[in-house]
Amino acid sequence: MSIEEIVTGFHDAMLRKSADALADLYAADGLHEFPFGGLPPYRGREEVRAGYRASWGTSPAEVREVRRLALHRTEDPEVVVVEQNVHVTVGDRPITVPGLLVLRIRNGEIVHTRDYMDTSAVTQVRAAAS
């Protein structure tokens, strides 16, 4: 898969809350980290699948849109930075969660993700769900 296809697939998986579609973008030994989220990393494709299935399965947030703001290529041909806004609703409350993904893609698969989410927006989502 190309970088463009992987980023589009990642966003589509988020929109559909499809842990299977997301995990299928990862190498078997891929790593997904949350540097600002206080969450443990997912190590390997199957942990990505299980972790997202659990978190998306219990989240009251409905994803309405995943908007890519920019795709930045770096000097390292394996690494791209994706700026994004995830528009969700919790009940009738709309919330935008800005974020960055730093993806290392090798041989058409994600081998490493650093997933930076706006923690104040995540807190708003959690508070709206209470």
N, C-alpha and C positions, 0 to 999 in steps of 0.2 A: 504494500500500500504506500501511496505517496504521503508526504507530510500533510498536504491539503485534505486528502481522504481521511487521514487519522484524526485531524482536528475536527472536521465535519462529523465524523462518526462519534467522537467523544461528546460533542455538543448534542447530537441526536440522542445518544444514550442518556444524557442528563435530562433532556426534554421528556423522554419516554420513561425515565427512571428504570432503565433496563440494565441491571447489573450484568447480565449475560453479554449484552452487546458491548458494554464497556470493557469487561474482562477479556473479551476476545480480541481487543486491540493490543493487549499486553503480551510481552514475551513470557514464557513459562516462569522465569525467575525475575520478572519485573518488580520494581519497587515503587510504591506510591506513598509519599510523605506529606504531612500536613504541618509545615514549620510553625504556623501561627495558630493552629487550631487546637493544640493540646491533645490531639488524638494520636494513638500509636500508629506507626506505619503499617501498611499492608505489604507483606513480603510474598511475592509470587502471584501469579494469575488467579489462583483459586482463593487466596485471601482477599484480593481485590473483589472478586465475585461475591464472596461471603460477606465481606464488610459492607459493600454497597447494598447488597440485598437486605441486610439487616437495617442499615441506616435509612435507606429510601423506603423500605417497607413499613417503618414506624413513623416516618415524618409526616406531619399534617400539612406540610407545605406542598402546594400544587405548582409545578413549574409551568409558567405560561410562555416564557420565551428565554432562549439563551442567545444573547447578542454578542457576536464577536466584534470587538472594537478595533483590534489590530492583531496582526500576526507578524512578529519580528523574527527575522532570521539572524543568527549570530555568526561570529567568525568560525565557530565550530559547526560544520555542516550537519551534525547530528542533533543540534540543540536549537529549539525555537521557543519563543516566549509569546504566549497568547494572552491578550487583555480581553476581559469579558465582563458582561453584566448578566446576572441570572435574575430574571423577573419572576417572582413567586407571589402567590397569595396564600394567606393563612386565614381561613374563614373568609371574611370579606375584606381583609386588610392586605393591600398590595405592598410588597417590600422588594427592594432591589439589593442584591448581594453582589457587589463588585469583587472581582478576583483576577488573579494571574495564575497561569499554568506555565511552568517551565518544564518542557518535555524533551527528553533525550530519546530519539527514535533511531533504531538501528535495524537494518534488514526488514523494513516495513512493519516493525512492532515497537511499542513503547517499552523501553527498558528502565526508564526512571521518570517519575513525575514528582515535581515539587508544587503542591497545590496551596496557593496563598489565597485565603478568603478574608474579607473584611469582617473581623471578629465582632465589631459593633452591630453590623447587619445580621450576623448569625445570632447574636444575642436578641435582637428584635424578633427574629423568627421564633426563637425558643419562647420568648415572653408572650408573643401572640398566641402560641399554642397552649399556654397554661390556662 
